[in-house]
């Protein structure tokens, strides 16, 4: 699954266009490397997202094409949040 789509489906980012902008501005890392919006995400990958001064690190647990808002948090595990 594409990185921008995963961020949107998992509700880590509100819209896919916002996820694309984050990746275009090098604010998203996958497994420690700067990621593009089309980077393939797999279970076990570690995603780091920089929201201004706030940073969030999550591990991908599962991939789904669509998910209800209540179940979105089951797609990832938060490792670090600051």
mmCIF file of the N, C-alpha and C atoms, coordinates in Angstrom:
data_MODEL
# 
_entry.id   MODEL 
# 
loop_
_atom_site.group_PDB 
_atom_site.id 
_atom_site.type_symbol 
_atom_site.label_atom_id 
_atom_site.label_alt_id 
_atom_site.label_comp_id 
_atom_site.label_asym_id 
_atom_site.label_entity_id 
_atom_site.label_seq_id 
_atom_site.pdbx_PDB_ins_code 
_atom_site.Cartn_x 
_atom_site.Cartn_y 
_atom_site.Cartn_z 
_atom_site.occupancy 
_atom_site.B_iso_or_equiv 
_atom_site.pdbx_formal_charge 
_atom_site.auth_seq_id 
_atom_site.auth_comp_id 
_atom_site.auth_asym_id 
_atom_site.auth_atom_id 
_atom_site.pdbx_PDB_model_num 
ATOM 1   N N  . UNK A 1 1  ? 0.843   -1.170 0.000  1.00 0.00 ? 1  UNK A N  1 
ATOM 2   C CA . UNK A 1 1  ? 0.000   0.000  0.000  1.00 0.00 ? 1  UNK A CA 1 
ATOM 3   C C  . UNK A 1 1  ? 0.892   1.237  0.000  1.00 0.00 ? 1  UNK A C  1 
ATOM 4   N N  . UNK A 1 2  ? 0.472   2.261  -0.724 1.00 0.00 ? 2  UNK A N  1 
ATOM 5   C CA . UNK A 1 2  ? 1.216   3.518  -0.769 1.00 0.00 ? 2  UNK A CA 1 
ATOM 6   C C  . UNK A 1 2  ? 1.223   4.198  0.604  1.00 0.00 ? 2  UNK A C  1 
ATOM 7   N N  . UNK A 1 3  ? 2.311   4.881  0.903  1.00 0.00 ? 3  UNK A N  1 
ATOM 8   C CA . UNK A 1 3  ? 2.457   5.580  2.175  1.00 0.00 ? 3  UNK A CA 1 
ATOM 9   C C  . UNK A 1 3  ? 1.348   6.596  2.394  1.00 0.00 ? 3  UNK A C  1 
ATOM 10  N N  . UNK A 1 4  ? 1.075   7.436  1.383  1.00 0.00 ? 4  UNK A N  1 
ATOM 11  C CA . UNK A 1 4  ? 0.061   8.479  1.567  1.00 0.00 ? 4  UNK A CA 1 
ATOM 12  C C  . UNK A 1 4  ? -1.319  7.882  1.840  1.00 0.00 ? 4  UNK A C  1 
ATOM 13  N N  . UNK A 1 5  ? -1.627  6.771  1.204  1.00 0.00 ? 5  UNK A N  1 
ATOM 14  C CA . UNK A 1 5  ? -2.922  6.123  1.435  1.00 0.00 ? 5  UNK A CA 1 
ATOM 15  C C  . UNK A 1 5  ? -2.973  5.511  2.830  1.00 0.00 ? 5  UNK A C  1 
ATOM 16  N N  . UNK A 1 6  ? -1.890  4.880  3.277  1.00 0.00 ? 6  UNK A N  1 
ATOM 17  C CA . UNK A 1 6  ? -1.872  4.303  4.619  1.00 0.00 ? 6  UNK A CA 1 
ATOM 18  C C  . UNK A 1 6  ? -2.081  5.380  5.683  1.00 0.00 ? 6  UNK A C  1 
ATOM 19  N N  . UNK A 1 7  ? -1.401  6.516  5.544  1.00 0.00 ? 7  UNK A N  1 
ATOM 20  C CA . UNK A 1 7  ? -1.539  7.592  6.524  1.00 0.00 ? 7  UNK A CA 1 
ATOM 21  C C  . UNK A 1 7  ? -2.973  8.094  6.606  1.00 0.00 ? 7  UNK A C  1 
ATOM 22  N N  . UNK A 1 8  ? -3.660  8.133  5.471  1.00 0.00 ? 8  UNK A N  1 
ATOM 23  C CA . UNK A 1 8  ? -5.049  8.580  5.432  1.00 0.00 ? 8  UNK A CA 1 
ATOM 24  C C  . UNK A 1 8  ? -5.982  7.523  6.009  1.00 0.00 ? 8  UNK A C  1 
ATOM 25  N N  . UNK A 1 9  ? -5.831  6.264  5.578  1.00 0.00 ? 9  UNK A N  1 
ATOM 26  C CA . UNK A 1 9  ? -6.703  5.181  6.037  1.00 0.00 ? 9  UNK A CA 1 
ATOM 27  C C  . UNK A 1 9  ? -6.555  4.968  7.539  1.00 0.00 ? 9  UNK A C  1 
ATOM 28  N N  . UNK A 1 10 ? -5.339  5.081  8.052  1.00 0.00 ? 10 UNK A N  1 
ATOM 29  C CA . UNK A 1 10 ? -5.086  4.865  9.482  1.00 0.00 ? 10 UNK A CA 1 
ATOM 30  C C  . UNK A 1 10 ? -5.471  6.075  10.330 1.00 0.00 ? 10 UNK A C  1 
ATOM 31  N N  . UNK A 1 11 ? -5.855  7.153  9.680  1.00 0.00 ? 11 UNK A N  1 
ATOM 32  C CA . UNK A 1 11 ? -6.270  8.400  10.337 1.00 0.00 ? 11 UNK A CA 1 
ATOM 33  C C  . UNK A 1 11 ? -5.125  9.083  11.078 1.00 0.00 ? 11 UNK A C  1 
ATOM 34  N N  . UNK A 1 12 ? -3.878  8.775  10.704 1.00 0.00 ? 12 UNK A N  1 
ATOM 35  C CA . UNK A 1 12 ? -2.736  9.499  11.268 1.00 0.00 ? 12 UNK A CA 1 
ATOM 36  C C  . UNK A 1 12 ? -2.688  10.906 10.692 1.00 0.00 ? 12 UNK A C  1 
ATOM 37  N N  . UNK A 1 13 ? -3.152  11.049 9.446  1.00 0.00 ? 13 UNK A N  1 
ATOM 38  C CA . UNK A 1 13 ? -3.242  12.340 8.772  1.00 0.00 ? 13 UNK A CA 1 
ATOM 39  C C  . UNK A 1 13 ? -4.660  12.432 8.219  1.00 0.00 ? 13 UNK A C  1 
ATOM 40  N N  . UNK A 1 14 ? -5.229  13.623 8.293  1.00 0.00 ? 14 UNK A N  1 
ATOM 41  C CA . UNK A 1 14 ? -6.646  13.788 7.955  1.00 0.00 ? 14 UNK A CA 1 
ATOM 42  C C  . UNK A 1 14 ? -6.972  13.521 6.482  1.00 0.00 ? 14 UNK A C  1 
ATOM 43  N N  . UNK A 1 15 ? -6.134  14.018 5.574  1.00 0.00 ? 15 UNK A N  1 
ATOM 44  C CA . UNK A 1 15 ? -6.406  13.861 4.131  1.00 0.00 ? 15 UNK A CA 1 
ATOM 45  C C  . UNK A 1 15 ? -5.182  13.328 3.416  1.00 0.00 ? 15 UNK A C  1 
ATOM 46  N N  . UNK A 1 16 ? -5.430  12.622 2.313  1.00 0.00 ? 16 UNK A N  1 
ATOM 47  C CA . UNK A 1 16 ? -4.334  12.043 1.535  1.00 0.00 ? 16 UNK A CA 1 
ATOM 48  C C  . UNK A 1 16 ? -3.450  13.134 0.933  1.00 0.00 ? 16 UNK A C  1 
ATOM 49  N N  . UNK A 1 17 ? -4.034  14.262 0.548  1.00 0.00 ? 17 UNK A N  1 
ATOM 50  C CA . UNK A 1 17 ? -3.228  15.353 -0.013 1.00 0.00 ? 17 UNK A CA 1 
ATOM 51  C C  . UNK A 1 17 ? -2.288  15.929 1.042  1.00 0.00 ? 17 UNK A C  1 
ATOM 52  N N  . UNK A 1 18 ? -2.739  15.964 2.285  1.00 0.00 ? 18 UNK A N  1 
ATOM 53  C CA . UNK A 1 18 ? -1.882  16.440 3.380  1.00 0.00 ? 18 UNK A CA 1 
ATOM 54  C C  . UNK A 1 18 ? -0.743  15.441 3.599  1.00 0.00 ? 18 UNK A C  1 
ATOM 55  N N  . UNK A 1 19 ? -1.049  14.141 3.541  1.00 0.00 ? 19 UNK A N  1 
ATOM 56  C CA . UNK A 1 19 ? -0.020  13.109 3.676  1.00 0.00 ? 19 UNK A CA 1 
ATOM 57  C C  . UNK A 1 19 ? 1.011   13.241 2.558  1.00 0.00 ? 19 UNK A C  1 
ATOM 58  N N  . UNK A 1 20 ? 0.544   13.523 1.346  1.00 0.00 ? 20 UNK A N  1 
ATOM 59  C CA . UNK A 1 20 ? 1.443   13.710 0.199  1.00 0.00 ? 20 UNK A CA 1 
ATOM 60  C C  . UNK A 1 20 ? 2.353   14.915 0.429  1.00 0.00 ? 20 UNK A C  1 
ATOM 61  N N  . UNK A 1 21 ? 1.790   16.013 0.918  1.00 0.00 ? 21 UNK A N  1 
ATOM 62  C CA . UNK A 1 21 ? 2.590   17.211 1.201  1.00 0.00 ? 21 UNK A CA 1 
ATOM 63  C C  . UNK A 1 21 ? 3.647   16.932 2.268  1.00 0.00 ? 21 UNK A C  1 
ATOM 64  N N  . UNK A 1 22 ? 3.284   16.193 3.321  1.00 0.00 ? 22 UNK A N  1 
ATOM 65  C CA . UNK A 1 22 ? 4.253   15.837 4.363  1.00 0.00 ? 22 UNK A CA 1 
ATOM 66  C C  . UNK A 1 22 ? 5.431   15.083 3.751  1.00 0.00 ? 22 UNK A C  1 
ATOM 67  N N  . UNK A 1 23 ? 5.124   14.095 2.924  1.00 0.00 ? 23 UNK A N  1 
ATOM 68  C CA . UNK A 1 23 ? 6.181   13.290 2.308  1.00 0.00 ? 23 UNK A CA 1 
ATOM 69  C C  . UNK A 1 23 ? 7.005   14.125 1.324  1.00 0.00 ? 23 UNK A C  1 
ATOM 70  N N  . UNK A 1 24 ? 6.354   14.989 0.554  1.00 0.00 ? 24 UNK A N  1 
ATOM 71  C CA . UNK A 1 24 ? 7.069   15.837 -0.399 1.00 0.00 ? 24 UNK A CA 1 
ATOM 72  C C  . UNK A 1 24 ? 8.043   16.785 0.292  1.00 0.00 ? 24 UNK A C  1 
ATOM 73  N N  . UNK A 1 25 ? 7.726   17.175 1.520  1.00 0.00 ? 25 UNK A N  1 
ATOM 74  C CA . UNK A 1 25 ? 8.582   18.096 2.273  1.00 0.00 ? 25 UNK A CA 1 
ATOM 75  C C  . UNK A 1 25 ? 9.493   17.362 3.263  1.00 0.00 ? 25 UNK A C  1 
ATOM 76  N N  . UNK A 1 26 ? 9.691   16.056 3.021  1.00 0.00 ? 26 UNK A N  1 
ATOM 77  C CA . UNK A 1 26 ? 10.623  15.230 3.794  1.00 0.00 ? 26 UNK A CA 1 
ATOM 78  C C  . UNK A 1 26 ? 10.321  15.230 5.292  1.00 0.00 ? 26 UNK A C  1 
ATOM 79  N N  . UNK A 1 27 ? 9.039   15.190 5.641  1.00 0.00 ? 27 UNK A N  1 
ATOM 80  C CA . UNK A 1 27 ? 8.632   15.144 7.042  1.00 0.00 ? 27 UNK A CA 1 
ATOM 81  C C  . UNK A 1 27 ? 8.169   13.753 7.454  1.00 0.00 ? 27 UNK A C  1 
ATOM 82  N N  . UNK A 1 28 ? 8.329   12.767 6.537  1.00 0.00 ? 28 UNK A N  1 
ATOM 83  C CA . UNK A 1 28 ? 7.947   11.385 6.832  1.00 0.00 ? 28 UNK A CA 1 
ATOM 84  C C  . UNK A 1 28 ? 9.120   10.466 6.513  1.00 0.00 ? 28 UNK A C  1 
ATOM 85  N N  . UNK A 1 29 ? 9.448   9.604  7.472  1.00 0.00 ? 29 UNK A N  1 
ATOM 86  C CA . UNK A 1 29 ? 10.506  8.612  7.282  1.00 0.00 ? 29 UNK A CA 1 
ATOM 87  C C  . UNK A 1 29 ? 9.881   7.223  7.389  1.00 0.00 ? 29 UNK A C  1 
ATOM 88  N N  . UNK A 1 30 ? 10.328  6.305  6.553  1.00 0.00 ? 30 UNK A N  1 
ATOM 89  C CA . UNK A 1 30 ? 9.934   4.903  6.666  1.00 0.00 ? 30 UNK A CA 1 
ATOM 90  C C  . UNK A 1 30 ? 11.211  4.106  6.900  1.00 0.00 ? 30 UNK A C  1 
ATOM 91  N N  . UNK A 1 31 ? 11.268  3.441  8.032  1.00 0.00 ? 31 UNK A N  1 
ATOM 92  C CA . UNK A 1 31 ? 12.456  2.679  8.433  1.00 0.00 ? 31 UNK A CA 1 
ATOM 93  C C  . UNK A 1 31 ? 13.723  3.543  8.414  1.00 0.00 ? 31 UNK A C  1 
ATOM 94  N N  . UNK A 1 32 ? 13.591  4.795  8.851  1.00 0.00 ? 32 UNK A N  1 
ATOM 95  C CA . UNK A 1 32 ? 14.735  5.686  8.966  1.00 0.00 ? 32 UNK A CA 1 
ATOM 96  C C  . UNK A 1 32 ? 15.148  6.388  7.691  1.00 0.00 ? 32 UNK A C  1 
ATOM 97  N N  . UNK A 1 33 ? 14.432  6.190  6.597  1.00 0.00 ? 33 UNK A N  1 
ATOM 98  C CA . UNK A 1 33 ? 14.769  6.828  5.319  1.00 0.00 ? 33 UNK A CA 1 
ATOM 99  C C  . UNK A 1 33 ? 13.649  7.770  4.898  1.00 0.00 ? 33 UNK A C  1 
ATOM 100 N N  . UNK A 1 34 ? 14.023  8.889  4.298  1.00 0.00 ? 34 UNK A N  1 
ATOM 101 C CA . UNK A 1 34 ? 13.034  9.834  3.782  1.00 0.00 ? 34 UNK A CA 1 
ATOM 102 C C  . UNK A 1 34 ? 12.175  9.110  2.761  1.00 0.00 ? 34 UNK A C  1 
ATOM 103 N N  . UNK A 1 35 ? 10.856  9.271  2.888  1.00 0.00 ? 35 UNK A N  1 
ATOM 104 C CA . UNK A 1 35 ? 9.932   8.528  2.040  1.00 0.00 ? 35 UNK A CA 1 
ATOM 105 C C  . UNK A 1 35 ? 9.147   9.449  1.119  1.00 0.00 ? 35 UNK A C  1 
ATOM 106 N N  . UNK A 1 36 ? 8.863   8.940  -0.070 1.00 0.00 ? 36 UNK A N  1 
ATOM 107 C CA . UNK A 1 36 ? 8.005   9.643  -1.022 1.00 0.00 ? 36 UNK A CA 1 
ATOM 108 C C  . UNK A 1 36 ? 6.577   9.153  -0.825 1.00 0.00 ? 36 UNK A C  1 
ATOM 109 N N  . UNK A 1 37 ? 5.583   9.887  -1.334 1.00 0.00 ? 37 UNK A N  1 
ATOM 110 C CA . UNK A 1 37 ? 4.186   9.463  -1.164 1.00 0.00 ? 37 UNK A CA 1 
ATOM 111 C C  . UNK A 1 37 ? 3.904   8.062  -1.709 1.00 0.00 ? 37 UNK A C  1 
ATOM 112 N N  . UNK A 1 38 ? 4.606   7.650  -2.747 1.00 0.00 ? 38 UNK A N  1 
ATOM 113 C CA . UNK A 1 38 ? 4.359   6.346  -3.367 1.00 0.00 ? 38 UNK A CA 1 
ATOM 114 C C  . UNK A 1 38 ? 5.173   5.215  -2.751 1.00 0.00 ? 38 UNK A C  1 
ATOM 115 N N  . UNK A 1 39 ? 5.924   5.482  -1.693 1.00 0.00 ? 39 UNK A N  1 
ATOM 116 C CA . UNK A 1 39 ? 6.700   4.440  -1.031 1.00 0.00 ? 39 UNK A CA 1 
ATOM 117 C C  . UNK A 1 39 ? 5.766   3.333  -0.549 1.00 0.00 ? 39 UNK A C  1 
ATOM 118 N N  . UNK A 1 40 ? 6.123   2.092  -0.841 1.00 0.00 ? 40 UNK A N  1 
ATOM 119 C CA . UNK A 1 40 ? 5.309   0.955  -0.407 1.00 0.00 ? 40 UNK A CA 1 
ATOM 120 C C  . UNK A 1 40 ? 5.511   0.705  1.087  1.00 0.00 ? 40 UNK A C  1 
ATOM 121 N N  . UNK A 1 41 ? 4.393   0.561  1.794  1.00 0.00 ? 41 UNK A N  1 
ATOM 122 C CA . UNK A 1 41 ? 4.411   0.301  3.231  1.00 0.00 ? 41 UNK A CA 1 
ATOM 123 C C  . UNK A 1 41 ? 3.971   -1.141 3.451  1.00 0.00 ? 41 UNK A C  1 
ATOM 124 N N  . UNK A 1 42 ? 4.667   -1.835 4.353  1.00 0.00 ? 42 UNK A N  1 
ATOM 125 C CA . UNK A 1 42 ? 4.354   -3.235 4.670  1.00 0.00 ? 42 UNK A CA 1 
ATOM 126 C C  . UNK A 1 42 ? 4.242   -3.386 6.182  1.00 0.00 ? 42 UNK A C  1 
ATOM 127 N N  . UNK A 1 43 ? 3.532   -4.406 6.645  1.00 0.00 ? 43 UNK A N  1 
ATOM 128 C CA . UNK A 1 43 ? 3.496   -4.655 8.096  1.00 0.00 ? 43 UNK A CA 1 
ATOM 129 C C  . UNK A 1 43 ? 4.914   -4.825 8.632  1.00 0.00 ? 43 UNK A C  1 
ATOM 130 N N  . UNK A 1 44 ? 5.174   -4.208 9.784  1.00 0.00 ? 44 UNK A N  1 
ATOM 131 C CA . UNK A 1 44 ? 6.497   -4.246 10.391 1.00 0.00 ? 44 UNK A CA 1 
ATOM 132 C C  . UNK A 1 44 ? 7.313   -2.994 10.130 1.00 0.00 ? 44 UNK A C  1 
ATOM 133 N N  . UNK A 1 45 ? 6.928   -2.193 9.135  1.00 0.00 ? 45 UNK A N  1 
ATOM 134 C CA . UNK A 1 45 ? 7.645   -0.943 8.850  1.00 0.00 ? 45 UNK A CA 1 
ATOM 135 C C  . UNK A 1 45 ? 7.424   0.059  9.978  1.00 0.00 ? 45 UNK A C  1 
ATOM 136 N N  . UNK A 1 46 ? 8.438   0.876  10.237 1.00 0.00 ? 46 UNK A N  1 
ATOM 137 C CA . UNK A 1 46 ? 8.354   1.929  11.249 1.00 0.00 ? 46 UNK A CA 1 
ATOM 138 C C  . UNK A 1 46 ? 8.275   3.271  10.524 1.00 0.00 ? 46 UNK A C  1 
ATOM 139 N N  . UNK A 1 47 ? 7.218   4.023  10.809 1.00 0.00 ? 47 UNK A N  1 
ATOM 140 C CA . UNK A 1 47 ? 6.981   5.316  10.165 1.00 0.00 ? 47 UNK A CA 1 
ATOM 141 C C  . UNK A 1 47 ? 7.169   6.419  11.197 1.00 0.00 ? 47 UNK A C  1 
ATOM 142 N N  . UNK A 1 48 ? 7.967   7.428  10.842 1.00 0.00 ? 48 UNK A N  1 
ATOM 143 C CA . UNK A 1 48 ? 8.178   8.598  11.690 1.00 0.00 ? 48 UNK A CA 1 
ATOM 144 C C  . UNK A 1 48 ? 7.582   9.796  10.971 1.00 0.00 ? 48 UNK A C  1 
ATOM 145 N N  . UNK A 1 49 ? 6.685   10.509 11.663 1.00 0.00 ? 49 UNK A N  1 
ATOM 146 C CA . UNK A 1 49 ? 6.025   11.678 11.081 1.00 0.00 ? 49 UNK A CA 1 
ATOM 147 C C  . UNK A 1 49 ? 6.351   12.891 11.932 1.00 0.00 ? 49 UNK A C  1 
ATOM 148 N N  . UNK A 1 50 ? 6.808   13.963 11.277 1.00 0.00 ? 50 UNK A N  1 
ATOM 149 C CA . UNK A 1 50 ? 7.131   15.216 11.963 1.00 0.00 ? 50 UNK A CA 1 
ATOM 150 C C  . UNK A 1 50 ? 5.984   16.201 11.761 1.00 0.00 ? 50 UNK A C  1 
ATOM 151 N N  . UNK A 1 51 ? 5.244   16.507 12.835 1.00 0.00 ? 51 UNK A N  1 
ATOM 152 C CA . UNK A 1 51 ? 4.151   17.485 12.813 1.00 0.00 ? 51 UNK A CA 1 
ATOM 153 C C  . UNK A 1 51 ? 4.667   18.767 13.464 1.00 0.00 ? 51 UNK A C  1 
ATOM 154 N N  . UNK A 1 52 ? 5.363   19.604 12.721 1.00 0.00 ? 52 UNK A N  1 
ATOM 155 C CA . UNK A 1 52 ? 5.949   20.814 13.307 1.00 0.00 ? 52 UNK A CA 1 
ATOM 156 C C  . UNK A 1 52 ? 6.995   20.422 14.334 1.00 0.00 ? 52 UNK A C  1 
ATOM 157 N N  . UNK A 1 53 ? 6.768   20.772 15.614 1.00 0.00 ? 53 UNK A N  1 
ATOM 158 C CA . UNK A 1 53 ? 7.719   20.408 16.668 1.00 0.00 ? 53 UNK A CA 1 
ATOM 159 C C  . UNK A 1 53 ? 7.388   19.048 17.273 1.00 0.00 ? 53 UNK A C  1 
ATOM 160 N N  . UNK A 1 54 ? 6.236   18.510 16.959 1.00 0.00 ? 54 UNK A N  1 
ATOM 161 C CA . UNK A 1 54 ? 5.801   17.218 17.485 1.00 0.00 ? 54 UNK A CA 1 
ATOM 162 C C  . UNK A 1 54 ? 6.234   16.087 16.557 1.00 0.00 ? 54 UNK A C  1 
ATOM 163 N N  . UNK A 1 55 ? 6.640   14.977 17.143 1.00 0.00 ? 55 UNK A N  1 
ATOM 164 C CA . UNK A 1 55 ? 7.080   13.828 16.352 1.00 0.00 ? 55 UNK A CA 1 
ATOM 165 C C  . UNK A 1 55 ? 6.324   12.589 16.813 1.00 0.00 ? 55 UNK A C  1 
ATOM 166 N N  . UNK A 1 56 ? 5.915   11.767 15.839 1.00 0.00 ? 56 UNK A N  1 
ATOM 167 C CA . UNK A 1 56 ? 5.206   10.533 16.148 1.00 0.00 ? 56 UNK A CA 1 
ATOM 168 C C  . UNK A 1 56 ? 5.873   9.380  15.413 1.00 0.00 ? 56 UNK A C  1 
ATOM 169 N N  . UNK A 1 57 ? 6.141   8.293  16.139 1.00 0.00 ? 57 UNK A N  1 
ATOM 170 C CA . UNK A 1 57 ? 6.744   7.102  15.551 1.00 0.00 ? 57 UNK A CA 1 
ATOM 171 C C  . UNK A 1 57 ? 5.771   5.949  15.766 1.00 0.00 ? 57 UNK A C  1 
ATOM 172 N N  . UNK A 1 58 ? 5.393   5.290  14.659 1.00 0.00 ? 58 UNK A N  1 
ATOM 173 C CA . UNK A 1 58 ? 4.444   4.180  14.725 1.00 0.00 ? 58 UNK A CA 1 
ATOM 174 C C  . UNK A 1 58 ? 4.976   2.983  13.943 1.00 0.00 ? 58 UNK A C  1 
ATOM 175 N N  . UNK A 1 59 ? 4.521   1.806  14.330 1.00 0.00 ? 59 UNK A N  1 
ATOM 176 C CA . UNK A 1 59 ? 4.839   0.580  13.593 1.00 0.00 ? 59 UNK A CA 1 
ATOM 177 C C  . UNK A 1 59 ? 3.571   0.115  12.886 1.00 0.00 ? 59 UNK A C  1 
ATOM 178 N N  . UNK A 1 60 ? 3.691   -0.224 11.617 1.00 0.00 ? 60 UNK A N  1 
ATOM 179 C CA . UNK A 1 60 ? 2.556   -0.710 10.835 1.00 0.00 ? 60 UNK A CA 1 
ATOM 180 C C  . UNK A 1 60 ? 2.265   -2.143 11.264 1.00 0.00 ? 60 UNK A C  1 
ATOM 181 N N  . UNK A 1 61 ? 1.017   -2.400 11.666 1.00 0.00 ? 61 UNK A N  1 
ATOM 182 C CA . UNK A 1 61 ? 0.622   -3.741 12.077 1.00 0.00 ? 61 UNK A CA 1 
ATOM 183 C C  . UNK A 1 61 ? -0.165  -4.466 10.995 1.00 0.00 ? 61 UNK A C  1 
ATOM 184 N N  . UNK A 1 62 ? -1.006  -3.706 10.265 1.00 0.00 ? 62 UNK A N  1 
ATOM 185 C CA . UNK A 1 62 ? -1.906  -4.319 9.301  1.00 0.00 ? 62 UNK A CA 1 
ATOM 186 C C  . UNK A 1 62 ? -2.231  -3.320 8.200  1.00 0.00 ? 62 UNK A C  1 
ATOM 187 N N  . UNK A 1 63 ? -2.518  -3.819 7.013  1.00 0.00 ? 63 UNK A N  1 
ATOM 188 C CA . UNK A 1 63 ? -2.905  -2.973 5.896  1.00 0.00 ? 63 UNK A CA 1 
ATOM 189 C C  . UNK A 1 63 ? -4.314  -3.327 5.466  1.00 0.00 ? 63 UNK A C  1 
ATOM 190 N N  . UNK A 1 64 ? -5.162  -2.311 5.309  1.00 0.00 ? 64 UNK A N  1 
ATOM 191 C CA . UNK A 1 64 ? -6.526  -2.493 4.805  1.00 0.00 ? 64 UNK A CA 1 
ATOM 192 C C  . UNK A 1 64 ? -6.830  -1.335 3.873  1.00 0.00 ? 64 UNK A C  1 
ATOM 193 N N  . UNK A 1 65 ? -7.614  -1.612 2.836  1.00 0.00 ? 65 UNK A N  1 
ATOM 194 C CA . UNK A 1 65 ? -7.972  -0.576 1.865  1.00 0.00 ? 65 UNK A CA 1 
ATOM 195 C C  . UNK A 1 65 ? -8.901  0.478  2.464  1.00 0.00 ? 65 UNK A C  1 
ATOM 196 N N  . UNK A 1 66 ? -9.778  0.058  3.353  1.00 0.00 ? 66 UNK A N  1 
ATOM 197 C CA . UNK A 1 66 ? -10.659 0.998  4.034  1.00 0.00 ? 66 UNK A CA 1 
ATOM 198 C C  . UNK A 1 66 ? -10.986 0.430  5.411  1.00 0.00 ? 66 UNK A C  1 
ATOM 199 N N  . UNK A 1 67 ? -11.269 1.318  6.334  1.00 0.00 ? 67 UNK A N  1 
ATOM 200 C CA . UNK A 1 67 ? -11.544 0.894  7.708  1.00 0.00 ? 67 UNK A CA 1 
ATOM 201 C C  . UNK A 1 67 ? -12.406 1.964  8.373  1.00 0.00 ? 67 UNK A C  1 
ATOM 202 N N  . UNK A 1 68 ? -13.252 1.537  9.289  1.00 0.00 ? 68 UNK A N  1 
ATOM 203 C CA . UNK A 1 68 ? -14.081 2.490  10.031 1.00 0.00 ? 68 UNK A CA 1 
ATOM 204 C C  . UNK A 1 68 ? -13.197 3.303  10.969 1.00 0.00 ? 68 UNK A C  1 
ATOM 205 N N  . UNK A 1 69 ? -13.627 4.511  11.263 1.00 0.00 ? 69 UNK A N  1 
ATOM 206 C CA . UNK A 1 69 ? -12.830 5.408  12.108 1.00 0.00 ? 69 UNK A CA 1 
ATOM 207 C C  . UNK A 1 69 ? -12.511 4.776  13.462 1.00 0.00 ? 69 UNK A C  1 
ATOM 208 N N  . UNK A 1 70 ? -13.453 4.044  14.022 1.00 0.00 ? 70 UNK A N  1 
ATOM 209 C CA . UNK A 1 70 ? -13.243 3.430  15.334 1.00 0.00 ? 70 UNK A CA 1 
ATOM 210 C C  . UNK A 1 70 ? -12.167 2.340  15.297 1.00 0.00 ? 70 UNK A C  1 
ATOM 211 N N  . UNK A 1 71 ? -11.957 1.721  14.141 1.00 0.00 ? 71 UNK A N  1 
ATOM 212 C CA . UNK A 1 71 ? -10.997 0.630  14.019 1.00 0.00 ? 71 UNK A CA 1 
ATOM 213 C C  . UNK A 1 71 ? -9.646  1.059  13.435 1.00 0.00 ? 71 UNK A C  1 
ATOM 214 N N  . UNK A 1 72 ? -9.499  2.325  13.095 1.00 0.00 ? 72 UNK A N  1 
ATOM 215 C CA . UNK A 1 72 ? -8.286  2.808  12.425 1.00 0.00 ? 72 UNK A CA 1 
ATOM 216 C C  . UNK A 1 72 ? -7.029  2.631  13.276 1.00 0.00 ? 72 UNK A C  1 
ATOM 217 N N  . UNK A 1 73 ? -7.138  2.781  14.584 1.00 0.00 ? 73 UNK A N  1 
ATOM 218 C CA . UNK A 1 73 ? -5.970  2.680  15.462 1.00 0.00 ? 73 UNK A CA 1 
ATOM 219 C C  . UNK A 1 73 ? -5.424  1.250  15.532 1.00 0.00 ? 73 UNK A C  1 
ATOM 220 N N  . UNK A 1 74 ? -6.163  0.267  15.057 1.00 0.00 ? 74 UNK A N  1 
ATOM 221 C CA . UNK A 1 74 ? -5.694  -1.120 15.073 1.00 0.00 ? 74 UNK A CA 1 
ATOM 222 C C  . UNK A 1 74 ? -4.706  -1.401 13.949 1.00 0.00 ? 74 UNK A C  1 
ATOM 223 N N  . UNK A 1 75 ? -4.534  -0.459 13.016 1.00 0.00 ? 75 UNK A N  1 
ATOM 224 C CA . UNK A 1 75 ? -3.627  -0.644 11.894 1.00 0.00 ? 75 UNK A CA 1 
ATOM 225 C C  . UNK A 1 75 ? -2.174  -0.347 12.268 1.00 0.00 ? 75 UNK A C  1 
ATOM 226 N N  . UNK A 1 76 ? -1.958  0.308  13.411 1.00 0.00 ? 76 UNK A N  1 
ATOM 227 C CA . UNK A 1 76 ? -0.602  0.691  13.815 1.00 0.00 ? 76 UNK A CA 1 
ATOM 228 C C  . UNK A 1 76 ? -0.460  0.641  15.329 1.00 0.00 ? 76 UNK A C  1 
ATOM 229 N N  . UNK A 1 77 ? 0.809   0.652  15.779 1.00 0.00 ? 77 UNK A N  1 
ATOM 230 C CA . UNK A 1 77 ? 1.137   0.694  17.205 1.00 0.00 ? 77 UNK A CA 1 
ATOM 231 C C  . UNK A 1 77 ? 2.044   1.893  17.423 1.00 0.00 ? 77 UNK A C  1 
ATOM 232 N N  . UNK A 1 78 ? 1.696   2.757  18.344 1.00 0.00 ? 78 UNK A N  1 
ATOM 233 C CA . UNK A 1 78 ? 2.510   3.936  18.641 1.00 0.00 ? 78 UNK A CA 1 
ATOM 234 C C  . UNK A 1 78 ? 3.744   3.510  19.438 1.00 0.00 ? 78 UNK A C  1 
ATOM 235 N N  . UNK A 1 79 ? 4.905   3.883  18.906 1.00 0.00 ? 79 UNK A N  1 
ATOM 236 C CA . UNK A 1 79 ? 6.168   3.566  19.573 1.00 0.00 ? 79 UNK A CA 1 
ATOM 237 C C  . UNK A 1 79 ? 6.632   4.752  20.403 1.00 0.00 ? 79 UNK A C  1 
ATOM 238 N N  . UNK A 1 80 ? 6.529   5.947  19.822 1.00 0.00 ? 80 UNK A N  1 
ATOM 239 C CA . UNK A 1 80 ? 6.995   7.152  20.495 1.00 0.00 ? 80 UNK A CA 1 
ATOM 240 C C  . UNK A 1 80 ? 6.142   8.339  20.051 1.00 0.00 ? 80 UNK A C  1 
ATOM 241 N N  . UNK A 1 81 ? 5.867   9.211  20.997 1.00 0.00 ? 81 UNK A N  1 
ATOM 242 C CA . UNK A 1 81 ? 5.118   10.430 20.664 1.00 0.00 ? 81 UNK A CA 1 
ATOM 243 C C  . UNK A 1 81 ? 5.660   11.558 21.536 1.00 0.00 ? 81 UNK A C  1 
ATOM 244 N N  . UNK A 1 82 ? 6.090   12.626 20.873 1.00 0.00 ? 82 UNK A N  1 
ATOM 245 C CA . UNK A 1 82 ? 6.632   13.749 21.650 1.00 0.00 ? 82 UNK A CA 1 
ATOM 246 C C  . UNK A 1 82 ? 6.206   15.057 21.037 1.00 0.00 ? 82 UNK A C  1 
# 
